Amino acid sequence: MATTADHLRSTLDGRWREVRERVRAELSATPDFAPHYTPDLEEARAKTLEQMRLLAGNGYAADGFKKDHGGTGDAGAAVTSIEMLAMSDLSLMVKAGVQWGLFGGAIENLGTARHHEAYVKPLIDLDLLGCFAMTETGHGSDVQALETTATYDAATGEFVVHSPTPSSRKDYIGGAAQHATMAAVFAQLVTQGERHGVHCFLVPIRDDNGNDLPGVHTSDCGYKGGLPGVDNGRITFDQVRIPRVNLLNKYADVAEDGTYSSPIDNANRRFFTMVGTLVRGRVTVGGSAGAAARVALSIATRYALQRRQFSAPQSEDEVLLMDYLVHQRRLFPLIARSYALQFAQNELVSKMHDIQSIEDADPQEQRELEGRAAGLKAANTWHATRAIQEAREACGGAGYMAENRLTALKADTDVFTTFEGDNHVLTQLVAKELLTSYADEVRGMSPVEWMRFAATTVSDVVKTRTAAQQIIQTILDTRQDNEEDGSLFNRGTQLTMFEDREQYLLSTAARRLQGAQKREENPFDAFNFVQDHVMHAAQAHIDRVVLEAFIAGIDECQDEEARNLLSDVCDLYALSIIEEDKAWFMEHRHLSVERSKAVQRGINDRCRKLRPHAATLVEGLGVPEALLGSAMIDGPGTDTIRKTQIFR
């Protein structure tokens, strides 16, 4: 008979719950996938590659590719599978993501039949190992400004790939140091003396013996803060010649005589269309960070349920860490946020799957997907950084021991906040997508016209981007009709506070931007003037999206006890967000001083209420016993790491 934890896990697993259960079973049953501590680069890289070969042998990568190309065409399952690898080994997750998500995704989404036929099956089976060479020493987030060039030579029918400056070196590239034999290289396409922007080219970089090919120079990034199993490296090109057909030409092509053509006339739109097809990598990074946070919180909570500290008055027994309110307040809000973010991640993956399963996706839906992916990647990775650190501290000195895994989780996920897009840049991307709705209308408005616009259009923009719209509207209508007391535990009150904050911040950001544009001659100065406000608006949007996803997730739960527990967890999430931005809510009179105190009391109340369910909550997070990999907690499989560790 299913337990409450089973119902929590099933609900949290979402649309691809069967995929998650299968991966849990496969990873738990195979000793090769047990969490391990292997700081030596050579051994760690060899182990990760061997794990990759085991995955390939089990057909692990097929979901990410279309049926016509040798896959199953299940994009959602592909992202879910790689995300689950984060519970086992983040080096493995990153290596798999680079090979099948980024390198394979570039060929699948930017290439045409000639590339699919030649490369997809070999890269699925690992007969072709590749890397994704986008980031340069001088440019990471600003991809349009990459300096590497690919100049077409009509006399030979070849592109000449070249690194013209020290800052054009491809940097931090996973697979480039050792294993990759081919790179998907992003470079400025030049033909007939004209630049056409960044395009992607397939460039062989090593021979079968692992030696650099002529004109290619690779080097090893060496030890990093974490991820020892990923062979990050650098690549420079010195007039490297590749065939014309190595241009991934779905969105642009060059004829034999050097004539450039594209079905998309506008260069900016063409670039963002190409990059937008690679959104899967950003979705995967966010989800994997969330999975790592769930592992850390599972370890810390289980430890707090067995570790005792200080005697209680009139008792000979020492008190469990989890019985202290301060410890509950350290862990429970983070557990609540893990639930919330996973529900939001589930909706994102589902939307991505649906869009990528059709040939001609609606451009507006594609842009909204990219914005949502950017926002949740930032939210998930920042949450992982915070949650893993808090989990480490909550375990004291034991949390600092390598055998208890938290230090490795911290080290391995730290870079997630900056790869696949720096989080601050991505947060601005979210805001710009939202503000685009105002760009044309705002210009030239009088104050009266602006207020009328803000009262209608701004509200509509928020509502049209709402997930589970019918459920949300019902909750708001119910509150309006029957519950005017504005209780902080009332879901309608929470939703209203989140929506009002987002609407106000977006509308005032747009108004401030309008004013800055009138004052400043340089558009950069105008945007820079309101950058802090824009970031706050984007964060408010992400928070609202996550809350609504949580509410929709609760509605999907089939078990009454689990649903009630999720409702309490949702309260804790909502109140925690309000507490973090309490100053704004008070400044704008959404909270009085007394209601502000009530937020803190409400958080304490929910922490106490959830205390008896601590073990159930972390079991619901879905981390298998065999993948906890922490020697300090009791239970089956927790001595695995002792057996698999390699200390140097």
C-alpha positions as CSV (number, residue, x, y, z in Angstrom):
1,M,0.0,0.0,0.0
2,A,1.3,3.4,-1.0
3,T,2.5,5.7,1.9
4,T,2.2,9.4,2.2
5,A,5.8,9.7,1.1
6,D,5.0,7.6,-2.0
7,H,2.2,10.0,-3.0
8,L,4.4,13.0,-2.4
9,R,7.2,11.5,-4.6
10,S,4.8,10.5,-7.3
11,T,3.2,14.0,-7.4
12,L,6.6,15.7,-7.4
13,D,7.9,13.4,-10.1
14,G,5.3,14.8,-12.5
15,R,4.6,13.9,-16.1
16,W,7.7,11.7,-16.5
17,R,7.4,9.9,-13.2
18,E,7.9,6.5,-14.9
19,V,11.2,7.7,-16.3
20,R,12.3,8.9,-12.9
21,E,11.4,5.6,-11.3
22,R,13.3,3.7,-13.9
23,V,16.4,5.8,-13.6
24,R,16.3,5.5,-9.8
25,A,16.1,1.7,-10.1
26,E,18.9,1.5,-12.7
27,L,21.3,3.8,-10.8
28,S,20.6,2.2,-7.4
29,A,21.1,-1.4,-8.7
30,T,24.5,-0.7,-10.4
31,P,27.5,-0.2,-8.0
32,D,29.2,1.7,-10.8
33,F,26.8,4.6,-10.2
34,A,27.2,4.8,-6.4
35,P,28.3,8.3,-5.2
36,H,32.0,8.4,-4.9
37,Y,34.8,10.7,-3.9
38,T,37.6,10.6,-6.6
39,P,39.6,13.8,-6.5
40,D,42.4,12.5,-8.9
41,L,41.6,13.9,-12.3
42,E,42.8,11.0,-14.4
43,E,40.9,8.4,-12.3
44,A,37.8,10.6,-12.1
45,R,37.7,11.3,-15.8
46,A,38.2,7.6,-16.7
47,K,35.4,6.6,-14.3
48,T,33.0,9.2,-15.7
49,L,33.7,8.0,-19.3
50,E,33.1,4.4,-18.3
51,Q,29.8,5.4,-16.7
52,M,28.9,7.1,-19.9
53,R,29.6,4.0,-21.8
54,L,27.3,2.0,-19.4
55,L,24.6,4.5,-20.0
56,A,25.0,4.4,-23.8
57,G,24.9,0.6,-23.7
58,N,21.5,0.8,-22.0
59,G,20.2,3.1,-24.7
60,Y,20.1,6.0,-22.2
61,A,20.6,8.8,-24.8
62,A,18.0,7.8,-27.4
63,D,15.2,9.9,-25.9
64,G,16.9,13.1,-26.8
65,F,16.9,12.5,-30.6
66,K,14.1,12.2,-33.2
67,K,12.9,8.8,-34.3
68,D,14.1,9.5,-37.9
69,H,17.7,10.0,-36.5
70,G,17.8,6.8,-34.4
71,G,16.2,8.1,-31.2
72,T,12.7,8.0,-29.6
73,G,11.9,11.6,-29.8
74,D,11.0,12.1,-26.2
75,A,12.7,15.4,-25.3
76,G,11.0,15.6,-21.8
77,A,12.3,12.1,-20.9
78,A,15.8,13.0,-22.1
79,V,16.0,16.1,-19.8
80,T,14.5,14.2,-16.9
81,S,17.0,11.3,-17.3
82,I,20.0,13.6,-17.3
83,E,18.6,15.6,-14.3
84,M,18.3,12.3,-12.3
85,L,22.0,11.7,-12.9
86,A,22.8,14.6,-10.6
87,M,21.7,12.5,-7.7
88,S,24.4,10.0,-8.6
89,D,27.4,12.1,-9.8
90,L,27.3,15.6,-11.1
91,S,30.4,15.0,-13.2
92,L,28.4,12.3,-15.0
93,M,25.4,14.6,-15.4
94,V,27.6,17.4,-16.9
95,K,29.5,15.0,-19.2
96,A,26.2,13.4,-20.4
97,G,24.7,16.9,-20.9
98,V,27.7,18.1,-23.0
99,Q,27.8,14.9,-25.2
100,W,24.1,14.3,-25.8
101,G,22.5,17.6,-24.8
102,L,24.8,20.3,-26.2
103,F,27.0,18.6,-28.8
104,G,24.2,16.3,-29.9
105,G,21.6,19.0,-29.6
106,A,23.5,21.3,-31.8
107,I,23.7,18.7,-34.6
108,E,20.1,17.6,-34.1
109,N,18.6,21.2,-34.0
110,L,21.0,23.2,-36.1
111,G,22.0,20.6,-38.7
112,T,20.2,19.0,-41.6
113,A,19.8,15.5,-43.0
114,R,23.5,15.2,-44.1
115,H,24.6,15.9,-40.5
116,H,21.9,13.7,-38.9
117,E,22.8,10.7,-41.1
118,A,26.6,11.1,-40.5
119,Y,26.8,11.9,-36.8
120,V,23.7,11.3,-34.7
121,K,23.9,7.5,-34.3
122,P,27.6,7.6,-33.6
123,L,27.3,10.3,-30.9
124,I,24.4,8.4,-29.3
125,D,26.5,5.3,-29.1
126,L,29.7,7.2,-28.0
127,D,31.5,6.2,-31.2
128,L,31.9,9.9,-31.7
129,L,32.8,12.0,-28.7
130,G,32.2,15.7,-29.0
131,C,32.3,19.0,-27.2
132,F,30.4,22.3,-27.4
133,A,32.8,25.1,-28.2
134,M,30.8,28.3,-27.6
135,T,32.4,30.2,-24.6
136,E,35.6,32.2,-25.3
137,T,38.0,33.7,-22.9
138,G,36.7,37.1,-23.7
139,H,33.0,36.4,-24.2
140,G,30.7,34.1,-22.4
141,S,27.2,35.5,-22.0
142,D,27.5,37.8,-25.0
143,V,27.5,35.1,-27.6
144,Q,26.9,37.5,-30.5
145,A,30.3,39.1,-29.9
146,L,32.3,35.9,-30.2
147,E,35.6,36.5,-32.0
148,T,36.4,33.1,-33.6
149,T,35.9,33.4,-37.4
150,A,34.9,30.9,-40.0
151,T,35.8,32.4,-43.4
152,Y,34.7,30.8,-46.6
153,D,37.2,30.1,-49.3
154,A,35.3,29.6,-52.6
155,A,38.5,28.4,-54.4
156,T,38.7,25.3,-52.2
157,G,35.1,25.0,-51.0
158,E,36.2,25.2,-47.4
159,F,35.7,27.3,-44.3
160,V,38.8,28.5,-42.5
161,V,38.3,28.5,-38.8
162,H,40.6,30.8,-36.9
163,S,41.2,32.3,-33.4
164,P,42.4,35.9,-34.3
165,T,43.1,37.1,-30.7
166,P,44.1,35.7,-27.3
167,S,40.6,36.4,-26.1
168,S,39.0,34.3,-28.9
169,R,40.3,31.1,-27.3
170,K,37.5,28.6,-26.6
171,D,37.6,28.2,-22.8
172,Y,36.2,25.9,-20.1
173,I,34.9,23.5,-22.8
174,G,33.8,20.2,-21.4
175,G,35.5,17.3,-23.3
176,A,38.1,19.5,-25.0
177,A,40.9,18.5,-22.7
178,Q,41.0,14.8,-23.4
179,H,38.1,12.9,-24.8
180,A,36.4,14.9,-27.6
181,T,37.4,14.3,-31.2
182,M,35.0,16.8,-32.7
183,A,33.8,20.2,-31.6
184,A,30.6,22.1,-32.4
185,V,32.3,25.5,-32.8
186,F,30.4,28.8,-32.7
187,A,32.1,31.4,-34.9
188,Q,31.5,34.5,-37.0
189,L,30.6,33.4,-40.5
190,V,32.4,35.4,-43.2
191,T,31.9,35.0,-46.9
192,Q,32.5,37.2,-49.9
193,G,34.0,39.8,-47.5
194,E,30.8,40.1,-45.4
195,R,30.1,39.0,-41.9
196,H,26.8,37.2,-41.2
197,G,27.0,36.7,-37.5
198,V,27.6,33.7,-35.3
199,H,26.9,30.2,-36.8
200,C,27.8,26.7,-35.7
201,F,30.4,24.5,-37.5
202,L,31.6,20.9,-36.9
203,V,35.4,21.0,-36.5
204,P,37.4,17.8,-36.0
205,I,40.0,18.5,-33.3
206,R,41.8,15.1,-32.6
207,D,42.8,12.0,-34.4
208,D,42.0,8.4,-33.3
209,N,45.1,8.4,-31.1
210,G,44.1,11.5,-29.2
211,N,46.6,13.8,-30.9
212,D,45.6,17.4,-31.9
213,L,44.9,17.8,-35.6
214,P,46.9,20.3,-37.7
215,G,46.1,23.9,-36.7
216,V,44.3,22.8,-33.6
217,H,45.8,23.4,-30.2
218,T,44.0,22.0,-27.1
219,S,45.0,22.4,-23.5
220,D,43.7,21.2,-20.1
221,C,42.0,23.5,-17.6
222,G,43.3,21.2,-14.9
223,Y,41.9,21.2,-11.4
224,K,38.7,23.2,-10.9
225,G,36.6,23.9,-7.9
226,G,34.7,20.7,-8.5
227,L,33.5,18.3,-11.3
228,P,36.8,16.4,-11.5
229,G,35.3,13.9,-13.9
230,V,34.7,16.5,-16.6
231,D,37.7,17.1,-18.8
232,N,37.3,20.9,-19.3
233,G,39.8,22.3,-21.8
234,R,40.7,25.2,-24.1
235,I,40.9,25.2,-27.9
236,T,42.6,27.6,-30.3
237,F,42.4,27.4,-34.1
238,D,45.2,28.4,-36.5
239,Q,43.7,28.6,-40.0
240,V,41.9,25.2,-39.7
241,R,40.2,24.1,-42.9
242,I,36.9,22.2,-42.8
243,P,34.6,21.2,-45.7
244,R,31.7,23.6,-46.6
245,V,29.2,20.9,-45.6
246,N,30.4,21.1,-42.0
247,L,28.3,24.3,-41.5
248,L,25.2,23.3,-39.5
249,N,22.9,24.8,-42.1
250,K,19.3,24.5,-40.9
251,Y,18.9,28.3,-40.6
252,A,21.6,29.5,-43.0
253,D,23.7,28.1,-45.8
254,V,26.6,29.1,-48.1
255,A,26.6,27.9,-51.7
256,E,29.7,26.6,-53.5
257,D,30.4,30.1,-54.9
258,G,30.2,31.7,-51.4
259,T,26.7,33.1,-51.7
260,Y,25.0,33.3,-48.3
261,S,21.3,32.5,-47.8
262,S,18.9,32.2,-44.9
263,P,15.1,31.7,-44.5
264,I,15.3,34.3,-41.8
265,D,16.3,37.7,-43.2
266,N,16.8,39.6,-39.9
267,A,20.3,38.8,-38.5
268,N,19.2,39.2,-34.8
269,R,16.1,37.1,-35.2
270,R,18.2,34.5,-37.0
271,F,20.7,34.4,-34.2
272,F,18.2,34.1,-31.4
273,T,16.3,31.5,-33.3
274,M,19.4,29.4,-33.5
275,V,20.3,29.8,-29.9
276,G,16.7,29.3,-28.8
277,T,16.7,25.8,-30.2
278,L,19.5,24.9,-27.6
279,V,17.3,25.9,-24.7
280,R,17.3,22.2,-23.5
281,G,20.8,22.7,-21.9
282,R,19.6,25.6,-19.8
283,V,16.6,23.6,-18.7
284,T,18.8,20.6,-17.8
285,V,21.2,22.6,-15.7
286,G,18.4,24.1,-13.6
287,G,16.8,20.8,-13.0
288,S,20.0,19.1,-12.1
289,A,20.9,21.8,-9.6
290,G,17.5,21.3,-8.0
291,A,18.2,17.6,-7.8
292,A,21.5,18.2,-6.1
293,A,19.8,20.5,-3.6
294,R,17.3,17.7,-2.8
295,V,20.2,15.3,-2.1
296,A,21.8,17.7,0.3
297,L,18.6,18.5,2.1
298,S,17.8,14.8,2.4
299,I,21.2,14.1,4.0
300,A,21.0,17.1,6.4
301,T,17.5,16.3,7.5
302,R,18.2,12.7,8.1
303,Y,21.2,13.6,10.1
304,A,19.1,16.1,12.2
305,L,16.7,13.3,12.9
306,Q,19.4,11.2,14.6
307,R,22.0,13.7,15.9
308,R,21.4,14.9,19.5
309,Q,22.8,18.0,21.2
310,F,22.3,19.3,24.7
311,S,20.0,17.8,27.4
312,A,16.5,19.0,27.8
313,P,15.4,20.3,31.3
314,Q,14.2,17.5,33.6
315,S,15.4,14.9,31.1
316,E,18.4,12.7,30.8
317,D,18.1,12.5,27.0
318,E,19.8,15.0,24.7
319,V,17.6,16.8,22.2
320,L,17.4,15.9,18.5
321,L,18.7,18.7,16.3
322,M,15.4,18.7,14.4
323,D,13.5,19.5,17.6
324,Y,15.0,22.9,17.8
325,L,13.0,25.6,16.1
326,V,16.1,27.3,14.8
327,H,17.1,24.1,13.0
328,Q,13.7,23.7,11.6
329,R,13.8,27.2,10.2
330,R,17.2,26.4,8.6
331,L,16.0,23.4,6.7
332,F,12.2,23.4,6.3
333,P,11.9,26.6,4.2
334,L,14.6,25.2,1.9
335,I,12.8,21.9,1.6
336,A,9.6,23.9,0.8
337,R,11.5,25.8,-1.9
338,S,12.8,22.5,-3.4
339,Y,9.2,21.3,-3.7
340,A,8.1,24.5,-5.2
341,L,11.0,24.7,-7.8
342,Q,10.5,21.1,-8.8
343,F,6.8,21.7,-9.6
344,A,7.9,24.7,-11.7
345,Q,10.6,22.7,-13.4
346,N,8.1,20.0,-14.3
347,E,5.9,22.6,-16.0
348,L,8.9,24.0,-17.8
349,V,10.0,20.6,-19.1
350,S,6.5,19.7,-20.2
351,K,6.3,23.0,-22.1
352,M,9.7,22.5,-23.7
353,H,8.7,18.9,-24.7
354,D,5.5,20.1,-26.4
355,I,7.2,22.9,-28.3
356,Q,10.1,20.7,-29.4
357,S,7.8,17.9,-30.5
358,I,6.3,20.0,-33.4
359,E,8.0,21.3,-36.5
360,D,6.7,24.9,-36.5
361,A,6.5,26.1,-33.0
362,D,4.8,29.5,-32.3
363,P,7.6,32.1,-32.0
364,Q,5.9,33.8,-29.1
365,E,5.6,30.5,-27.2
366,Q,9.3,29.8,-28.0
367,R,10.3,33.2,-26.6
368,E,8.3,32.6,-23.5
369,L,9.9,29.2,-23.0
370,E,13.3,30.8,-23.3
371,G,12.4,33.4,-20.7
372,R,11.0,30.8,-18.3
373,A,14.0,28.5,-18.8
374,A,16.3,31.5,-18.0
375,G,14.4,32.4,-14.9
376,L,14.1,28.9,-13.5
377,K,17.7,28.1,-14.2
378,A,18.8,31.1,-12.1
379,A,16.3,30.3,-9.4
380,N,17.3,26.6,-9.2
381,T,21.0,27.2,-9.2
382,W,20.9,30.0,-6.7
383,H,18.7,27.8,-4.5
384,A,21.2,24.9,-4.8
385,T,24.1,27.0,-3.8
386,R,22.2,28.3,-0.7
387,A,20.6,25.0,0.3
388,I,23.8,22.9,0.0
389,Q,25.7,25.4,2.1
390,E,23.0,25.5,4.7
391,A,22.9,21.7,4.7
392,R,26.6,21.5,5.2
393,E,26.6,23.9,8.1
394,A,23.6,22.2,9.7
395,C,25.7,19.0,9.9
396,G,28.6,20.7,11.7
397,G,32.0,19.1,11.4
398,A,30.5,15.9,10.0
399,G,29.2,17.9,7.0
400,Y,32.7,19.0,6.2
401,M,34.0,15.4,5.8
402,A,34.3,14.2,2.2
403,E,32.8,10.8,3.1
404,N,29.5,12.6,3.9
405,R,29.3,14.1,0.4
406,L,28.1,17.6,1.1
407,T,31.4,19.3,0.3
408,A,31.4,17.5,-3.1
409,L,27.9,18.6,-3.8
410,K,28.8,22.2,-2.9
411,A,32.0,22.1,-5.1
412,D,30.3,20.5,-8.1
413,T,27.2,22.8,-8.2
414,D,29.0,26.1,-7.6
415,V,29.7,26.6,-11.3
416,F,26.0,26.0,-12.2
417,T,25.3,29.6,-11.3
418,T,27.4,30.8,-14.2
419,F,27.4,28.2,-16.9
420,E,24.6,28.0,-19.4
421,G,24.3,31.7,-18.7
422,D,25.4,33.9,-15.7
423,N,22.4,34.1,-13.4
424,H,22.3,37.9,-13.3
425,V,22.4,38.1,-17.1
426,L,19.6,35.5,-17.3
427,T,17.5,37.4,-14.8
428,Q,17.7,40.5,-16.9
429,L,16.7,38.4,-19.9
430,V,13.5,37.5,-18.1
431,A,12.8,41.1,-17.4
432,K,13.5,42.2,-20.9
433,E,11.1,39.6,-22.2
434,L,8.4,40.9,-19.9
435,L,9.2,44.6,-20.7
436,T,9.1,43.9,-24.5
437,S,5.3,43.9,-24.1
438,Y,5.5,47.6,-23.2
439,A,8.2,48.9,-25.5
440,D,6.0,50.4,-28.3
441,E,3.0,51.4,-26.3
442,V,4.9,53.3,-23.5
443,R,6.7,55.7,-25.8
444,G,5.0,59.1,-25.9
445,M,2.3,58.5,-23.4
446,S,1.1,61.2,-21.1
447,P,0.9,60.5,-17.4
448,V,-2.9,60.0,-17.6
449,E,-2.5,57.6,-20.6
450,W,0.3,55.7,-18.7
451,M,-1.8,55.2,-15.6
452,R,-4.7,53.9,-17.8
453,F,-2.3,51.6,-19.6
454,A,-0.7,50.3,-16.4
455,A,-4.1,49.6,-14.9
456,T,-5.1,47.3,-17.8
457,T,-2.3,46.1,-20.0
458,V,0.2,45.4,-17.3
459,S,-2.3,43.3,-15.4
460,D,-3.2,41.4,-18.6
461,V,0.5,40.7,-19.2
462,V,0.9,39.0,-15.8
463,K,-2.3,37.0,-16.2
464,T,-1.7,35.7,-19.7
465,R,1.6,34.3,-18.5
466,T,0.0,32.4,-15.6
467,A,0.2,28.6,-15.4
468,A,-2.8,26.6,-14.3
469,Q,-4.9,29.7,-14.9
470,Q,-8.3,28.2,-14.1
471,I,-7.2,26.9,-10.7
472,I,-5.6,30.2,-9.9
473,Q,-8.6,32.2,-10.9
474,T,-10.9,30.0,-8.8
475,I,-8.7,30.5,-5.7
476,L,-8.7,34.3,-6.2
477,D,-12.5,34.4,-6.8
478,T,-13.1,32.3,-3.7
479,R,-11.1,34.6,-1.6
480,Q,-12.8,37.7,-3.0
481,D,-16.2,36.2,-2.3
482,N,-15.8,34.5,1.0
483,E,-12.5,35.4,2.8
484,E,-11.9,39.1,3.1
485,D,-9.8,38.8,6.2
486,G,-6.6,38.5,4.2
487,S,-5.1,35.7,6.4
488,L,-1.5,35.0,5.4
489,F,-2.4,31.3,5.4
490,N,-5.1,32.0,2.8
491,R,-3.9,30.9,-0.7
492,G,-5.8,33.8,-2.4
493,T,-4.0,36.3,-0.2
494,Q,-0.6,34.8,-1.0
495,L,-1.4,34.8,-4.7
496,T,-2.6,38.4,-4.6
497,M,0.5,39.6,-2.8
498,F,2.8,37.9,-5.3
499,E,0.8,39.2,-8.3
500,D,0.5,42.7,-7.0
501,R,4.2,42.9,-6.3
502,E,5.0,41.7,-9.9
503,Q,2.5,44.0,-11.5
504,Y,3.7,47.0,-9.6
505,L,7.4,46.3,-10.2
506,L,6.9,45.7,-13.9
507,S,4.8,48.7,-14.5
508,T,7.0,51.1,-12.5
509,A,10.2,49.6,-14.2
510,A,8.6,50.4,-17.6
511,R,7.8,53.9,-16.4
512,R,11.2,54.5,-15.0
513,L,12.7,53.2,-18.2
514,Q,10.6,55.6,-20.2
515,G,11.8,58.5,-18.1
516,A,15.4,57.4,-18.4
517,Q,15.1,57.2,-22.2
518,K,14.0,60.8,-22.3
519,R,16.9,61.9,-20.1
520,E,19.7,59.8,-21.5
521,E,21.1,60.0,-25.0
522,N,22.7,56.5,-24.8
523,P,20.1,53.6,-24.6
524,F,22.7,51.7,-22.4
525,D,22.7,54.5,-19.9
526,A,18.9,54.5,-19.8
527,F,18.7,50.8,-19.1
528,N,21.6,50.8,-16.7
529,F,19.8,53.5,-14.7
530,V,16.9,51.1,-13.8
531,Q,18.9,47.8,-13.8
532,D,18.3,47.2,-10.1
533,H,14.6,47.7,-10.5
534,V,14.4,45.5,-13.5
535,M,16.2,42.7,-11.6
536,H,13.7,43.0,-8.8
537,A,10.8,42.8,-11.2
538,A,12.1,39.7,-12.9
539,Q,12.6,38.0,-9.5
540,A,9.1,38.8,-8.5
541,H,7.9,37.3,-11.8
542,I,9.9,34.1,-11.2
543,D,8.5,33.8,-7.6
544,R,5.0,34.2,-8.8
545,V,5.4,31.6,-11.5
546,V,6.9,29.1,-9.0
547,L,4.0,29.7,-6.5
548,E,1.4,29.0,-9.2
549,A,3.2,25.8,-10.3
550,F,3.2,24.6,-6.7
551,I,-0.5,25.3,-6.5
552,A,-1.1,23.4,-9.7
553,G,1.0,20.5,-8.3
554,I,-1.1,20.3,-5.2
555,D,-4.2,20.0,-7.3
556,E,-2.6,17.0,-9.1
557,C,-2.1,15.1,-5.9
558,Q,-4.5,12.2,-5.5
559,D,-4.0,11.5,-1.8
560,E,-5.8,13.7,0.8
561,E,-3.1,13.4,3.5
562,A,-0.3,14.1,1.1
563,R,-2.3,17.0,-0.4
564,N,-2.8,18.6,3.0
565,L,0.9,18.2,3.8
566,L,1.8,19.8,0.4
567,S,-0.5,22.7,1.3
568,D,1.4,23.3,4.5
569,V,4.7,23.2,2.6
570,C,3.3,25.7,0.1
571,D,2.4,28.0,2.9
572,L,5.9,27.9,4.1
573,Y,7.3,28.6,0.7
574,A,5.0,31.6,0.2
575,L,5.6,33.1,3.6
576,S,9.4,32.6,3.2
577,I,9.4,34.6,0.0
578,I,7.3,37.3,1.6
579,E,9.7,37.4,4.5
580,E,12.7,37.7,2.2
581,D,11.2,40.8,0.5
582,K,9.4,42.1,3.7
583,A,10.9,45.6,3.3
584,W,9.2,46.0,-0.1
585,F,5.9,44.7,1.1
586,M,6.0,47.1,4.0
587,E,7.2,50.1,2.0
588,H,4.3,49.6,-0.4
589,R,1.8,49.0,2.3
590,H,1.0,45.4,1.6
591,L,2.1,44.6,5.1
592,S,1.6,46.5,8.3
593,V,4.1,46.2,11.1
594,E,1.8,43.8,12.9
595,R,1.2,41.7,9.8
596,S,4.9,41.7,9.2
597,K,5.3,40.1,12.6
598,A,2.6,37.7,11.6
599,V,4.7,36.5,8.7
600,Q,7.4,35.4,11.1
601,R,4.9,33.8,13.4
602,G,3.4,32.0,10.4
603,I,6.7,30.5,9.4
604,N,7.4,29.3,12.9
605,D,3.9,27.8,13.0
606,R,4.4,25.9,9.7
607,C,7.8,24.7,10.8
608,R,6.4,23.3,14.0
609,K,3.5,21.7,12.2
610,L,5.8,20.1,9.7
611,R,8.3,18.8,12.3
612,P,6.5,15.3,12.7
613,H,6.6,14.9,9.0
614,A,10.3,15.7,8.4
615,A,11.3,12.2,7.3
616,T,8.2,11.9,5.1
617,L,9.0,15.2,3.4
618,V,12.6,14.3,2.4
619,E,11.5,10.8,1.4
620,G,9.0,12.6,-0.9
621,L,11.9,14.5,-2.5
622,G,12.7,11.2,-4.2
623,V,16.4,10.6,-3.5
624,P,17.0,6.8,-3.4
625,E,18.8,5.4,-0.3
626,A,21.6,4.0,-2.5
627,L,22.3,7.5,-3.9
628,L,22.5,9.4,-0.7
629,G,26.2,8.4,-0.4
630,S,26.7,9.8,3.1
631,A,28.5,7.8,5.8
632,M,27.1,9.8,8.7
633,I,23.4,8.8,8.3
634,D,21.9,5.5,9.3
635,G,20.1,3.3,6.9
636,P,20.6,0.8,4.0
637,G,23.1,1.8,1.5
638,T,24.7,4.6,3.5
639,D,28.0,2.8,3.8
640,T,28.3,2.7,0.0
641,I,30.6,5.7,-0.2
642,R,33.0,4.1,2.2
643,K,33.4,1.2,-0.2
644,T,33.8,3.3,-3.3
645,Q,35.9,6.2,-2.2
646,I,39.4,6.7,-3.6
647,F,41.4,9.0,-1.4
648,R,44.6,10.7,-2.5
